[in-house]
Amino acid sequence: MSDINLSSNSNSQNLTIPKLRDDGSNWADYEPRVTIAMKAKGIWKHVQGVAYEPKPYANVNGIHLLSDGKTHATEEQIMEREEKI
C-alpha cells in the first residue's frame, strides 16, 4: 500500500495518509488521518463549506478602514489581509 506524505514547512509536521483502497476497506484508518491533515493545513473550513472569501479593507480617501468604518487599519493589518486575499 502506498502512503501520501504531506510535509508542512511552516510547522515542520509530517502527516502520513494511507492511500484509500478502491474497495474502501481501510476507510476507518484513512478518514481520521485525512481530516487531521486538512485541519493542520488550514483547509478544513473549505471542506465543510463554511470558509469565507476575505475582502479588502474599505479605502476612503486613500485610508484603509476596519469594518467599523472609523478605525484606521495598521500597515500590518493591511499586509495580513492582502496575504489572505
Biopython code that builds the backbone (N, CA, C, O; Angstrom):
import numpy as np
from Bio.PDB.StructureBuilder import StructureBuilder

atoms = [
    (1, "MET", "N", (0.842, -1.173, 0.000)),
    (1, "MET", "CA", (0.000, 0.000, 0.000)),
    (1, "MET", "C", (0.890, 1.240, 0.000)),
    (1, "MET", "O", (1.869, 1.311, 0.743)),
    (2, "SER", "N", (0.550, 2.190, -0.819)),
    (2, "SER", "CA", (1.296, 3.436, -0.928)),
    (2, "SER", "C", (0.700, 4.478, 0.009)),
    (2, "SER", "O", (-0.517, 4.545, 0.183)),
    (3, "ASP", "N", (1.558, 5.285, 0.605)),
    (3, "ASP", "CA", (1.114, 6.343, 1.501)),
    (3, "ASP", "C", (1.404, 7.690, 0.870)),
    (3, "ASP", "O", (2.285, 7.815, 0.019)),
    (4, "ILE", "N", (0.652, 8.701, 1.296)),
    (4, "ILE", "CA", (0.878, 10.081, 0.895)),
    (4, "ILE", "C", (1.486, 10.780, 2.090)),
    (4, "ILE", "O", (0.954, 10.696, 3.197)),
    (5, "ASN", "N", (2.603, 11.474, 1.879)),
    (5, "ASN", "CA", (3.272, 12.183, 2.961)),
    (5, "ASN", "C", (3.152, 13.673, 2.697)),
    (5, "ASN", "O", (3.705, 14.177, 1.720)),
    (6, "LEU", "N", (2.429, 14.386, 3.566)),
    (6, "LEU", "CA", (2.269, 15.827, 3.430)),
    (6, "LEU", "C", (3.223, 16.508, 4.389)),
    (6, "LEU", "O", (3.090, 16.358, 5.604)),
    (7, "SER", "N", (4.178, 17.250, 3.868)),
    (7, "SER", "CA", (5.109, 17.978, 4.717)),
    (7, "SER", "C", (4.690, 19.430, 4.770)),
    (7, "SER", "O", (4.256, 19.994, 3.766)),
    (8, "SER", "N", (4.818, 20.036, 5.935)),
    (8, "SER", "CA", (4.473, 21.430, 6.111)),
    (8, "SER", "C", (5.722, 22.198, 6.513)),
    (8, "SER", "O", (6.331, 21.910, 7.543)),
    (9, "ASN", "N", (6.102, 23.180, 5.698)),
    (9, "ASN", "CA", (7.279, 23.973, 6.017)),
    (9, "ASN", "C", (7.046, 24.894, 7.203)),
    (9, "ASN", "O", (7.978, 25.178, 7.956)),
    (10, "SER", "N", (5.798, 25.371, 7.384)),
    (10, "SER", "CA", (5.527, 26.348, 8.419)),
    (10, "SER", "C", (5.646, 25.768, 9.818)),
    (10, "SER", "O", (6.062, 26.474, 10.737)),
    (11, "ASN", "N", (5.290, 24.496, 10.006)),
    (11, "ASN", "CA", (5.370, 23.954, 11.354)),
    (11, "ASN", "C", (6.083, 22.610, 11.395)),
    (11, "ASN", "O", (6.037, 21.924, 12.416)),
    (12, "SER", "N", (6.731, 22.226, 10.325)),
    (12, "SER", "CA", (7.561, 21.027, 10.234)),
    (12, "SER", "C", (6.824, 19.742, 10.633)),
    (12, "SER", "O", (7.430, 18.827, 11.190)),
    (13, "GLN", "N", (5.542, 19.676, 10.352)),
    (13, "GLN", "CA", (4.791, 18.463, 10.629)),
    (13, "GLN", "C", (4.844, 17.550, 9.414)),
    (13, "GLN", "O", (4.788, 18.011, 8.274)),
    (14, "ASN", "N", (4.952, 16.263, 9.667)),
    (14, "ASN", "CA", (4.822, 15.271, 8.617)),
    (14, "ASN", "C", (3.528, 14.526, 8.871)),
    (14, "ASN", "O", (3.330, 13.950, 9.941)),
    (15, "LEU", "N", (2.655, 14.542, 7.888)),
    (15, "LEU", "CA", (1.365, 13.899, 8.025)),
    (15, "LEU", "C", (1.284, 12.791, 6.978)),
    (15, "LEU", "O", (1.243, 13.062, 5.778)),
    (16, "THR", "N", (1.260, 11.561, 7.434)),
    (16, "THR", "CA", (1.209, 10.439, 6.513)),
    (16, "THR", "C", (-0.225, 9.937, 6.414)),
    (16, "THR", "O", (-0.854, 9.605, 7.419)),
    (17, "ILE", "N", (-0.727, 9.888, 5.193)),
    (17, "ILE", "CA", (-2.089, 9.434, 4.938)),
    (17, "ILE", "C", (-2.000, 8.187, 4.068)),
    (17, "ILE", "O", (-1.378, 8.209, 3.006)),
    (18, "PRO", "N", (-2.624, 7.097, 4.522)),
    (18, "PRO", "CA", (-2.598, 5.901, 3.681)),
    (18, "PRO", "C", (-3.465, 6.119, 2.446)),
    (18, "PRO", "O", (-4.457, 6.846, 2.498)),
    (19, "LYS", "N", (-3.092, 5.495, 1.346)),
    (19, "LYS", "CA", (-3.899, 5.581, 0.132)),
    (19, "LYS", "C", (-5.210, 4.840, 0.383)),
    (19, "LYS", "O", (-5.210, 3.719, 0.894)),
    (20, "LEU", "N", (-6.323, 5.470, 0.022)),
    (20, "LEU", "CA", (-7.622, 4.827, 0.187)),
    (20, "LEU", "C", (-7.754, 3.705, -0.844)),
    (20, "LEU", "O", (-7.586, 3.923, -2.044)),
    (21, "ARG", "N", (-8.052, 2.524, -0.361)),
    (21, "ARG", "CA", (-8.198, 1.381, -1.259)),
    (21, "ARG", "C", (-9.457, 1.532, -2.102)),
    (21, "ARG", "O", (-10.429, 2.156, -1.677)),
    (22, "ASP", "N", (-9.429, 0.959, -3.293)),
    (22, "ASP", "CA", (-10.564, 1.060, -4.209)),
    (22, "ASP", "C", (-11.859, 0.553, -3.581)),
    (22, "ASP", "O", (-12.937, 1.083, -3.854)),
    (23, "ASP", "N", (-11.750, -0.467, -2.744)),
    (23, "ASP", "CA", (-12.956, -1.022, -2.121)),
    (23, "ASP", "C", (-13.322, -0.315, -0.812)),
    (23, "ASP", "O", (-14.318, -0.673, -0.183)),
    (24, "GLY", "N", (-12.534, 0.682, -0.390)),
    (24, "GLY", "CA", (-12.815, 1.447, 0.819)),
    (24, "GLY", "C", (-12.597, 0.685, 2.108)),
    (24, "GLY", "O", (-13.036, 1.127, 3.170)),
    (25, "SER", "N", (-11.929, -0.447, 2.032)),
    (25, "SER", "CA", (-11.769, -1.299, 3.206)),
    (25, "SER", "C", (-10.905, -0.666, 4.304)),
    (25, "SER", "O", (-10.958, -1.108, 5.452)),
    (26, "ASN", "N", (-10.125, 0.342, 3.980)),
    (26, "ASN", "CA", (-9.303, 0.998, 5.006)),
    (26, "ASN", "C", (-9.850, 2.384, 5.368)),
    (26, "ASN", "O", (-9.105, 3.237, 5.850)),
    (27, "TRP", "N", (-11.136, 2.609, 5.139)),
    (27, "TRP", "CA", (-11.764, 3.902, 5.418)),
    (27, "TRP", "C", (-11.585, 4.313, 6.884)),
    (27, "TRP", "O", (-11.338, 5.485, 7.170)),
    (28, "ALA", "N", (-11.706, 3.367, 7.803)),
    (28, "ALA", "CA", (-11.601, 3.668, 9.236)),
    (28, "ALA", "C", (-10.221, 4.235, 9.586)),
    (28, "ALA", "O", (-10.107, 5.020, 10.527)),
    (29, "ASP", "N", (-9.190, 3.861, 8.862)),
    (29, "ASP", "CA", (-7.845, 4.387, 9.080)),
    (29, "ASP", "C", (-7.632, 5.670, 8.278)),
    (29, "ASP", "O", (-6.997, 6.609, 8.759)),
    (30, "TYR", "N", (-8.160, 5.709, 7.065)),
    (30, "TYR", "CA", (-7.957, 6.829, 6.145)),
    (30, "TYR", "C", (-8.664, 8.110, 6.609)),
    (30, "TYR", "O", (-8.046, 9.173, 6.662)),
    (31, "GLU", "N", (-9.945, 8.013, 6.940)),
    (31, "GLU", "CA", (-10.768, 9.193, 7.219)),
    (31, "GLU", "C", (-10.231, 10.066, 8.352)),
    (31, "GLU", "O", (-10.114, 11.276, 8.158)),
    (32, "PRO", "N", (-9.899, 9.519, 9.525)),
    (32, "PRO", "CA", (-9.393, 10.413, 10.576)),
    (32, "PRO", "C", (-8.045, 11.053, 10.224)),
    (32, "PRO", "O", (-7.774, 12.188, 10.616)),
    (33, "ARG", "N", (-7.220, 10.337, 9.501)),
    (33, "ARG", "CA", (-5.906, 10.897, 9.134)),
    (33, "ARG", "C", (-6.036, 12.029, 8.116)),
    (33, "ARG", "O", (-5.346, 13.044, 8.217)),
    (34, "VAL", "N", (-6.920, 11.852, 7.140)),
    (34, "VAL", "CA", (-7.090, 12.901, 6.141)),
    (34, "VAL", "C", (-7.766, 14.122, 6.778)),
    (34, "VAL", "O", (-7.472, 15.257, 6.402)),
    (35, "THR", "N", (-8.660, 13.897, 7.732)),
    (35, "THR", "CA", (-9.290, 15.009, 8.445)),
    (35, "THR", "C", (-8.250, 15.793, 9.233)),
    (35, "THR", "O", (-8.228, 17.022, 9.172)),
    (36, "ILE", "N", (-7.401, 15.108, 9.962)),
    (36, "ILE", "CA", (-6.339, 15.763, 10.735)),
    (36, "ILE", "C", (-5.409, 16.543, 9.806)),
    (36, "ILE", "O", (-5.015, 17.667, 10.118)),
    (37, "ALA", "N", (-5.061, 15.947, 8.669)),
    (37, "ALA", "CA", (-4.165, 16.618, 7.718)),
    (37, "ALA", "C", (-4.805, 17.887, 7.161)),
    (37, "ALA", "O", (-4.139, 18.915, 7.042)),
    (38, "MET", "N", (-6.098, 17.822, 6.817)),
    (38, "MET", "CA", (-6.771, 19.013, 6.283)),
    (38, "MET", "C", (-6.882, 20.101, 7.340)),
    (38, "MET", "O", (-6.743, 21.281, 7.021)),
    (39, "LYS", "N", (-7.128, 19.730, 8.586)),
    (39, "LYS", "CA", (-7.172, 20.726, 9.664)),
    (39, "LYS", "C", (-5.797, 21.345, 9.866)),
    (39, "LYS", "O", (-5.686, 22.555, 10.059)),
    (40, "ALA", "N", (-4.751, 20.530, 9.823)),
    (40, "ALA", "CA", (-3.385, 21.029, 10.006)),
    (40, "ALA", "C", (-2.986, 21.987, 8.889)),
    (40, "ALA", "O", (-2.230, 22.930, 9.119)),
    (41, "LYS", "N", (-3.486, 21.750, 7.694)),
    (41, "LYS", "CA", (-3.164, 22.607, 6.550)),
    (41, "LYS", "C", (-4.073, 23.824, 6.456)),
    (41, "LYS", "O", (-3.877, 24.683, 5.597)),
    (42, "GLY", "N", (-5.076, 23.901, 7.345)),
    (42, "GLY", "CA", (-5.964, 25.060, 7.365)),
    (42, "GLY", "C", (-7.018, 25.065, 6.280)),
    (42, "GLY", "O", (-7.522, 26.130, 5.923)),
    (43, "ILE", "N", (-7.364, 23.912, 5.748)),
    (43, "ILE", "CA", (-8.367, 23.864, 4.679)),
    (43, "ILE", "C", (-9.672, 23.201, 5.116)),
    (43, "ILE", "O", (-10.574, 23.027, 4.297)),
    (44, "TRP", "N", (-9.787, 22.833, 6.377)),
    (44, "TRP", "CA", (-10.972, 22.121, 6.857)),
    (44, "TRP", "C", (-12.251, 22.944, 6.675)),
    (44, "TRP", "O", (-13.296, 22.378, 6.354)),
    (45, "LYS", "N", (-12.194, 24.260, 6.870)),
    (45, "LYS", "CA", (-13.379, 25.104, 6.688)),
    (45, "LYS", "C", (-13.864, 25.067, 5.242)),
    (45, "LYS", "O", (-15.062, 25.179, 4.984)),
    (46, "HIS", "N", (-12.950, 24.912, 4.314)),
    (46, "HIS", "CA", (-13.340, 24.815, 2.904)),
    (46, "HIS", "C", (-14.077, 23.509, 2.649)),
    (46, "HIS", "O", (-15.057, 23.479, 1.905)),
    (47, "VAL", "N", (-13.607, 22.434, 3.264)),
    (47, "VAL", "CA", (-14.252, 21.126, 3.118)),
    (47, "VAL", "C", (-15.661, 21.180, 3.702)),
    (47, "VAL", "O", (-16.599, 20.629, 3.126)),
    (48, "GLN", "N", (-15.806, 21.841, 4.841)),
    (48, "GLN", "CA", (-17.110, 21.960, 5.481)),
    (48, "GLN", "C", (-18.029, 22.955, 4.768)),
    (48, "GLN", "O", (-19.238, 22.962, 4.999)),
    (49, "GLY", "N", (-17.464, 23.779, 3.916)),
    (49, "GLY", "CA", (-18.257, 24.769, 3.190)),
    (49, "GLY", "C", (-18.560, 26.018, 4.008)),
    (49, "GLY", "O", (-19.515, 26.733, 3.708)),
    (50, "VAL", "N", (-17.759, 26.291, 5.040)),
    (50, "VAL", "CA", (-18.008, 27.462, 5.879)),
    (50, "VAL", "C", (-16.912, 28.518, 5.759)),
    (50, "VAL", "O", (-16.930, 29.507, 6.492)),
    (51, "ALA", "N", (-15.973, 28.328, 4.861)),
    (51, "ALA", "CA", (-14.910, 29.318, 4.660)),
    (51, "ALA", "C", (-15.509, 30.539, 3.966)),
    (51, "ALA", "O", (-16.454, 30.423, 3.186)),
    (52, "TYR", "N", (-14.957, 31.688, 4.256)),
    (52, "TYR", "CA", (-15.421, 32.904, 3.600)),
    (52, "TYR", "C", (-14.271, 33.526, 2.816)),
    (52, "TYR", "O", (-13.098, 33.336, 3.134)),
    (53, "GLU", "N", (-14.639, 34.258, 1.802)),
    (53, "GLU", "CA", (-13.639, 34.939, 0.988)),
    (53, "GLU", "C", (-13.281, 36.260, 1.660)),
    (53, "GLU", "O", (-14.152, 37.108, 1.850)),
    (54, "PRO", "N", (-12.010, 36.450, 2.023)),
    (54, "PRO", "CA", (-11.632, 37.712, 2.656)),
    (54, "PRO", "C", (-11.760, 38.868, 1.669)),
    (54, "PRO", "O", (-11.418, 38.737, 0.493)),
    (55, "LYS", "N", (-12.243, 39.974, 2.150)),
    (55, "LYS", "CA", (-12.424, 41.176, 1.331)),
    (55, "LYS", "C", (-11.400, 42.217, 1.758)),
    (55, "LYS", "O", (-11.002, 42.249, 2.923)),
    (56, "PRO", "N", (-10.967, 43.070, 0.829)),
    (56, "PRO", "CA", (-10.032, 44.126, 1.220)),
    (56, "PRO", "C", (-10.713, 45.132, 2.142)),
    (56, "PRO", "O", (-11.938, 45.260, 2.144)),
    (57, "TYR", "N", (-9.909, 45.841, 2.922)),
    (57, "TYR", "CA", (-10.448, 46.895, 3.769)),
    (57, "TYR", "C", (-11.012, 48.005, 2.886)),
    (57, "TYR", "O", (-10.526, 48.244, 1.781)),
    (58, "ALA", "N", (-12.039, 48.674, 3.389)),
    (58, "ALA", "CA", (-12.592, 49.821, 2.667)),
    (58, "ALA", "C", (-11.508, 50.892, 2.573)),
    (58, "ALA", "O", (-10.760, 51.124, 3.524)),
    (59, "ASN", "N", (-11.438, 51.533, 1.420)),
    (59, "ASN", "CA", (-10.445, 52.569, 1.198)),
    (59, "ASN", "C", (-11.190, 53.888, 0.975)),
    (59, "ASN", "O", (-11.829, 54.090, -0.057)),
    (60, "VAL", "N", (-11.095, 54.774, 1.957)),
    (60, "VAL", "CA", (-11.765, 56.068, 1.877)),
    (60, "VAL", "C", (-10.704, 57.149, 1.825)),
    (60, "VAL", "O", (-9.954, 57.343, 2.782)),
    (61, "ASN", "N", (-10.644, 57.848, 0.711)),
    (61, "ASN", "CA", (-9.657, 58.911, 0.508)),
    (61, "ASN", "C", (-8.235, 58.435, 0.768)),
    (61, "ASN", "O", (-7.427, 59.155, 1.356)),
    (62, "GLY", "N", (-7.934, 57.217, 0.327)),
    (62, "GLY", "CA", (-6.585, 56.673, 0.463)),
    (62, "GLY", "C", (-6.276, 56.097, 1.837)),
    (62, "GLY", "O", (-5.133, 55.726, 2.106)),
    (63, "ILE", "N", (-7.275, 56.016, 2.712)),
    (63, "ILE", "CA", (-7.085, 55.470, 4.057)),
    (63, "ILE", "C", (-7.883, 54.173, 4.181)),
    (63, "ILE", "O", (-9.083, 54.143, 3.909)),
    (64, "HIS", "N", (-7.208, 53.113, 4.591)),
    (64, "HIS", "CA", (-7.866, 51.823, 4.787)),
    (64, "HIS", "C", (-8.557, 51.824, 6.146)),
    (64, "HIS", "O", (-7.953, 52.162, 7.164)),
    (65, "LEU", "N", (-9.838, 51.438, 6.147)),
    (65, "LEU", "CA", (-10.622, 51.437, 7.381)),
    (65, "LEU", "C", (-11.042, 50.025, 7.745)),
    (65, "LEU", "O", (-11.337, 49.204, 6.876)),
    (66, "LEU", "N", (-11.064, 49.753, 9.064)),
    (66, "LEU", "CA", (-11.550, 48.468, 9.550)),
    (66, "LEU", "C", (-13.055, 48.395, 9.349)),
    (66, "LEU", "O", (-13.676, 49.357, 8.896)),
    (67, "SER", "N", (-13.637, 47.253, 9.688)),
    (67, "SER", "CA", (-15.056, 47.024, 9.413)),
    (67, "SER", "C", (-15.991, 47.990, 10.140)),
    (67, "SER", "O", (-17.148, 48.125, 9.743)),
    (68, "ASP", "N", (-15.523, 48.665, 11.193)),
    (68, "ASP", "CA", (-16.387, 49.637, 11.871)),
    (68, "ASP", "C", (-16.531, 50.930, 11.068)),
    (68, "ASP", "O", (-17.356, 51.782, 11.396)),
    (69, "GLY", "N", (-15.722, 51.070, 10.012)),
    (69, "GLY", "CA", (-15.809, 52.230, 9.141)),
    (69, "GLY", "C", (-15.155, 53.483, 9.694)),
    (69, "GLY", "O", (-15.214, 54.540, 9.066)),
    (70, "LYS", "N", (-14.530, 53.381, 10.863)),
    (70, "LYS", "CA", (-13.927, 54.556, 11.509)),
    (70, "LYS", "C", (-12.448, 54.373, 11.822)),
    (70, "LYS", "O", (-11.653, 55.301, 11.671)),
    (71, "THR", "N", (-12.083, 53.163, 12.261)),
    (71, "THR", "CA", (-10.724, 52.902, 12.723)),
    (71, "THR", "C", (-9.793, 52.653, 11.551)),
    (71, "THR", "O", (-10.084, 51.847, 10.668)),
    (72, "HIS", "N", (-8.664, 53.359, 11.553)),
    (72, "HIS", "CA", (-7.668, 53.176, 10.500)),
    (72, "HIS", "C", (-6.976, 51.827, 10.686)),
    (72, "HIS", "O", (-6.594, 51.470, 11.801)),
    (73, "ALA", "N", (-6.817, 51.084, 9.601)),
    (73, "ALA", "CA", (-6.092, 49.813, 9.638)),
    (73, "ALA", "C", (-4.602, 50.095, 9.685)),
    (73, "ALA", "O", (-4.106, 51.000, 9.014)),
    (74, "THR", "N", (-3.896, 49.310, 10.485)),
    (74, "THR", "CA", (-2.447, 49.468, 10.554)),
    (74, "THR", "C", (-1.823, 48.842, 9.308)),
    (74, "THR", "O", (-2.465, 48.072, 8.594)),
    (75, "GLU", "N", (-0.582, 49.182, 9.066)),
    (75, "GLU", "CA", (0.146, 48.616, 7.930)),
    (75, "GLU", "C", (0.192, 47.086, 8.048)),
    (75, "GLU", "O", (0.040, 46.372, 7.057)),
    (76, "GLU", "N", (0.401, 46.601, 9.263)),
    (76, "GLU", "CA", (0.450, 45.158, 9.498)),
    (76, "GLU", "C", (-0.900, 44.506, 9.181)),
    (76, "GLU", "O", (-0.940, 43.449, 8.551)),
    (77, "GLN", "N", (-1.993, 45.121, 9.607)),
    (77, "GLN", "CA", (-3.321, 44.585, 9.314)),
    (77, "GLN", "C", (-3.583, 44.561, 7.811)),
    (77, "GLN", "O", (-4.142, 43.596, 7.290)),
    (78, "ILE", "N", (-3.185, 45.605, 7.126)),
    (78, "ILE", "CA", (-3.384, 45.674, 5.673)),
    (78, "ILE", "C", (-2.591, 44.574, 4.982)),
    (78, "ILE", "O", (-3.112, 43.910, 4.086)),
    (79, "MET", "N", (-1.342, 44.372, 5.383)),
    (79, "MET", "CA", (-0.496, 43.345, 4.767)),
    (79, "MET", "C", (-1.047, 41.951, 5.048)),
    (79, "MET", "O", (-1.053, 41.098, 4.160)),
    (80, "GLU", "N", (-1.513, 41.710, 6.283)),
    (80, "GLU", "CA", (-2.096, 40.402, 6.616)),
    (80, "GLU", "C", (-3.341, 40.127, 5.781)),
    (80, "GLU", "O", (-3.536, 39.014, 5.294)),
    (81, "ARG", "N", (-4.175, 41.141, 5.621)),
    (81, "ARG", "CA", (-5.397, 40.979, 4.834)),
    (81, "ARG", "C", (-5.061, 40.710, 3.374)),
    (81, "ARG", "O", (-5.670, 39.839, 2.752)),
    (82, "GLU", "N", (-4.108, 41.440, 2.823)),
    (82, "GLU", "CA", (-3.712, 41.244, 1.436)),
    (82, "GLU", "C", (-3.143, 39.838, 1.219)),
    (82, "GLU", "O", (-3.352, 39.227, 0.171)),
    (83, "GLU", "N", (-2.421, 39.338, 2.227)),
    (83, "GLU", "CA", (-1.877, 37.981, 2.140)),
    (83, "GLU", "C", (-2.997, 36.942, 2.072)),
    (83, "GLU", "O", (-2.925, 35.983, 1.305)),
    (84, "LYS", "N", (-4.033, 37.152, 2.888)),
    (84, "LYS", "CA", (-5.167, 36.225, 2.893)),
    (84, "LYS", "C", (-5.913, 36.257, 1.564)),
    (84, "LYS", "O", (-6.362, 35.228, 1.061)),
    (85, "ILE", "N", (-6.034, 37.460, 1.007)),
    (85, "ILE", "CA", (-6.756, 37.593, -0.259)),
    (85, "ILE", "C", (-5.994, 36.878, -1.356)),
    (85, "ILE", "O", (-6.432, 36.868, -2.506)),
]
sb = StructureBuilder()
sb.init_structure("model")
sb.init_model(0)
sb.init_chain("A")
sb.init_seg("    ")
for serial, (resi, resn, name, xyz) in enumerate(atoms, 1):
    if name == "N":
        sb.init_residue(resn, " ", resi, " ")
    sb.init_atom(name, np.array(xyz, "f"), 0.0, 1.0, " ", f" {name:<3s}", serial, name[0])
structure = sb.get_structure()
